[in-house]
Amino acid sequence: MPHPEQHFRWTWDLRSPPEALWPLVSNTDRFNRDCGYPPITVVPSPSAQAATLTNARRIRASVLGLVIEWEELAFEWLAPTRFAVHRTYYSGPVAQMVMACELLPRAGGGTTLIYDLRLTPSSWLGRLALPFTIGKKARATTGRVFLRYDEFAQAGQRLSQFAQNRRSPTVGPSALPPSAARSSPMPRSPCHSSSS
C-alpha cells in the first residue's frame, strides 16, 4: 500500500527584491553546501532508461552512511521568480519528491519566498521520519540560509559567502570577508541537484 504524500510549505518575507535574491536562491548546488548537505555524485543511468529519458540524470549521495539514489528531471526555471524539480528515489526513505521555490514581489518592496515540498515516503520509516527531518530540521536550516541570502542581497552580493565553512551554515555577518564580491557572475549549470 502506498504511503500518503506529505506536504511542507514554508514562507519567508525578505527585504530584497526577487531580482537581487535570484542569483543566490537559484544556485541550488551552493544552497545545498550552505545547508551542510552531503555532496552528490552523478552516476550512469541504466542504458535502457537512458535511451528513453533524455531530460534526467541519476544522482547518488550518502546520508549518515545510507546510500540514497534518485533520478532527477531537469529543473524548471523561470527567472527571477520560480524554479522546480521532480525526483524519483530508488533507495532511502523517500519514493518521490516535487520541490518548488517561488519568489513573489511584495507590494511594499521585498519578496515573499515560498518553498514547497511534496514528498511521498517509501516506507513506514520515511512516513514517521519526514515530519521531523524535513518538517522541523530542514525548515530551520533552509530558513537560516534564506535569511542569510537576504543579507547578502542587501549588501549587493550575488554569490553566497559562507559555503567555505560547510559545517557552520549559520555563521554571522562578521564572518564575511571584506573583499566579498559585490557583483560577481554566478556560475550555474542548467541542471542543479541536491541531496536534501
C-alpha positions as a printed NumPy array, in Angstrom:
array([[  0.   ,   0.   ,   0.   ],
       [  1.499,   3.378,  -0.986],
       [  2.177,   5.905,   1.739],
       [  0.343,   9.252,   1.556],
       [  2.145,  12.323,   0.261],
       [  3.422,  14.733,   2.904],
       [  3.274,  18.427,   2.043],
       [  5.571,  21.055,   3.548],
       [  5.093,  24.707,   2.546],
       [  7.193,  27.395,   4.138],
       [  7.214,  31.152,   3.568],
       [  9.628,  33.9  ,   4.491],
       [  9.239,  37.642,   3.993],
       [ 12.593,  39.012,   2.869],
       [ 13.736,  42.628,   2.378],
       [ 15.41 ,  42.169,  -1.01 ],
       [ 13.542,  42.113,  -4.344],
       [ 13.33 ,  38.834,  -6.313],
       [ 15.935,  40.031,  -8.858],
       [ 18.527,  40.512,  -6.093],
       [ 17.75 ,  37.189,  -4.398],
       [ 17.558,  35.084,  -7.558],
       [ 21.329,  34.537,  -8.129],
       [ 21.662,  33.335,  -4.526],
       [ 18.476,  31.283,  -4.166],
       [ 18.589,  29.636,  -7.601],
       [ 22.15 ,  28.356,  -7.221],
       [ 20.933,  25.091,  -5.736],
       [ 24.349,  23.41 ,  -5.623],
       [ 25.641,  26.254,  -3.447],
       [ 22.412,  26.264,  -1.405],
       [ 22.932,  22.582,  -0.562],
       [ 26.52 ,  23.233,   0.548],
       [ 25.375,  26.23 ,   2.604],
       [ 22.803,  23.988,   4.322],
       [ 25.549,  21.447,   5.084],
       [ 24.05 ,  18.673,   2.948],
       [ 26.418,  15.947,   1.709],
       [ 27.953,  16.149,  -1.77 ],
       [ 26.299,  14.346,  -4.654],
       [ 27.672,  12.099,  -7.383],
       [ 26.181,  11.81 , -10.855],
       [ 26.036,   8.116, -11.779],
       [ 25.356,   6.478, -15.153],
       [ 21.722,   5.61 , -15.812],
       [ 20.836,   2.085, -16.881],
       [ 21.279,   2.018, -20.667],
       [ 17.638,   1.149, -21.493],
       [ 16.413,   4.023, -19.351],
       [ 18.934,   6.494, -20.793],
       [ 17.626,   5.797, -24.285],
       [ 14.053,   6.737, -23.338],
       [ 14.572,   9.639, -20.923],
       [ 16.876,  12.437, -22.033],
       [ 15.977,  15.191, -19.56 ],
       [ 17.024,  13.343, -16.402],
       [ 20.122,  12.269, -14.587],
       [ 20.78 ,   9.749, -11.852],
       [ 22.245,  11.065,  -8.593],
       [ 23.729,   9.404,  -5.514],
       [ 24.551,  10.738,  -2.054],
       [ 25.441,   9.207,   1.284],
       [ 23.463,  10.445,   4.285],
       [ 24.528,   9.127,   7.685],
       [ 26.02 ,   6.083,   5.992],
       [ 22.848,   5.369,   3.998],
       [ 23.332,   5.498,   0.221],
       [ 20.416,   7.319,  -1.406],
       [ 19.98 ,   7.246,  -5.165],
       [ 17.466,   9.115,  -7.291],
       [ 16.597,  10.223, -10.765],
       [ 16.189,  13.926, -11.2  ],
       [ 14.34 ,  15.502, -14.098],
       [ 15.76 ,  18.742, -15.481],
       [ 14.908,  21.753, -13.347],
       [ 12.16 ,  24.098, -14.488],
       [ 13.498,  27.684, -14.408],
       [ 11.508,  30.916, -14.604],
       [ 13.959,  33.657, -13.64 ],
       [ 13.696,  35.541, -11.348],
       [ 10.533,  34.141,  -9.808],
       [ 10.415,  30.329,  -9.76 ],
       [ 12.264,  27.04 , -10.082],
       [ 11.117,  23.477,  -9.506],
       [ 12.31 ,  19.878,  -9.798],
       [ 10.843,  16.373,  -9.676],
       [ 12.776,  13.407,  -8.272],
       [ 12.099,   9.68 ,  -8.143],
       [ 14.106,   7.851,  -5.481],
       [ 15.433,   4.3  ,  -5.812],
       [ 16.654,   3.989,  -2.234],
       [ 16.181,   5.747,   1.074],
       [ 13.079,   6.888,   2.984],
       [ 11.5  ,   8.893,   0.111],
       [  9.871,   7.497,  -3.052],
       [  9.092,  10.798,  -4.846],
       [  9.717,  14.488,  -4.276],
       [  8.47 ,  17.585,  -6.04 ],
       [ 10.092,  20.822,  -4.899],
       [  9.233,  24.358,  -5.996],
       [ 10.635,  27.685,  -4.871],
       [  8.811,  30.919,  -5.686],
       [  9.97 ,  34.487,  -5.176],
       [  6.97 ,  36.81 ,  -5.177],
       [  7.443,  40.601,  -5.083],
       [  5.69 ,  42.302,  -2.163],
       [  3.692,  45.471,  -2.72 ],
       [  5.764,  47.472,  -0.225],
       [  9.074,  46.109,  -1.518],
       [ 10.936,  42.917,  -0.809],
       [  9.997,  39.324,  -1.531],
       [  7.802,  36.614,  -0.142],
       [  9.776,  33.414,  -0.684],
       [  7.663,  30.237,  -0.803],
       [  9.417,  26.871,  -0.551],
       [  7.092,  23.978,  -1.314],
       [  7.973,  20.284,  -0.865],
       [  5.727,  17.341,  -1.709],
       [  7.253,  14.08 ,  -0.529],
       [  5.93 ,  10.553,  -0.852],
       [  7.527,   8.252,   1.73 ],
       [  8.837,   4.904,   0.536],
       [  8.328,   3.162,   3.878],
       [  6.911,   3.473,   7.354],
       [ 10.286,   4.787,   8.487],
       [ 10.065,   7.585,   5.928],
       [  6.466,   8.283,   6.845],
       [  7.406,   8.679,  10.508],
       [ 10.739,  10.48 ,  10.   ],
       [  9.771,  13.121,   7.408],
       [  7.787,  15.388,   9.771],
       [ 10.884,  15.736,  11.963],
       [ 13.725,  15.604,   9.432],
       [ 12.017,  17.771,   6.815],
       [  9.235,  19.472,   8.761],
       [ 11.444,  20.711,  11.584],
       [ 15.166,  20.304,  10.898],
       [ 15.238,  21.112,   7.168],
       [ 12.809,  24.008,   7.664],
       [ 15.06 ,  25.59 ,  10.291],
       [ 18.208,  25.146,   8.176],
       [ 16.51 ,  26.38 ,   4.994],
       [ 15.159,  29.431,   6.814],
       [ 18.585,  30.358,   8.219],
       [ 20.178,  30.058,   4.779],
       [ 17.486,  32.117,   3.008],
       [ 17.707,  34.828,   5.685],
       [ 21.482,  34.985,   5.148],
       [ 20.934,  35.191,   1.388],
       [ 18.69 ,  38.182,   2.055],
       [ 21.556,  39.807,   3.98 ],
       [ 23.95 ,  39.094,   1.106],
       [ 21.483,  40.519,  -1.432],
       [ 21.043,  43.644,   0.711],
       [ 24.83 ,  44.066,   0.574],
       [ 24.769,  43.727,  -3.233],
       [ 26.352,  40.266,  -3.294],
       [ 25.313,  37.735,  -5.925],
       [ 27.194,  34.731,  -4.513],
       [ 26.926,  33.186,  -1.048],
       [ 29.977,  33.798,   1.101],
       [ 29.578,  31.117,   3.743],
       [ 29.794,  27.812,   1.866],
       [ 33.524,  27.724,   2.544],
       [ 32.605,  26.738,   6.099],
       [ 30.246,  23.827,   5.295],
       [ 29.823,  22.717,   8.876],
       [ 28.502,  26.087,  10.029],
       [ 25.684,  27.334,   7.8  ],
       [ 24.709,  29.91 ,  10.417],
       [ 27.91 ,  31.963,  10.543],
       [ 27.298,  35.572,  11.472],
       [ 27.832,  38.733,   9.427],
       [ 31.292,  39.238,  10.917],
       [ 32.433,  36.123,   9.042],
       [ 32.047,  37.861,   5.678],
       [ 35.399,  38.601,   4.088],
       [ 35.957,  42.341,   3.489],
       [ 36.742,  41.63 ,  -0.158],
       [ 33.489,  39.684,  -0.783],
       [ 32.392,  40.062,  -4.386],
       [ 29.555,  42.511,  -4.881],
       [ 28.537,  41.607,  -8.405],
       [ 30.477,  38.551,  -9.404],
       [ 28.759,  36.394, -12.018],
       [ 27.091,  33.288, -10.68 ],
       [ 28.291,  30.019, -12.22 ],
       [ 25.339,  27.709, -12.927],
       [ 24.765,  24.615, -14.868],
       [ 21.35 ,  24.068, -16.458],
       [ 20.503,  21.247, -14.071],
       [ 21.367,  21.538, -10.382],
       [ 20.872,  18.833,  -7.834],
       [ 20.804,  18.319,  -4.13 ],
       [ 20.688,  15.599,  -1.594],
       [ 18.093,  17.207,   0.568]])
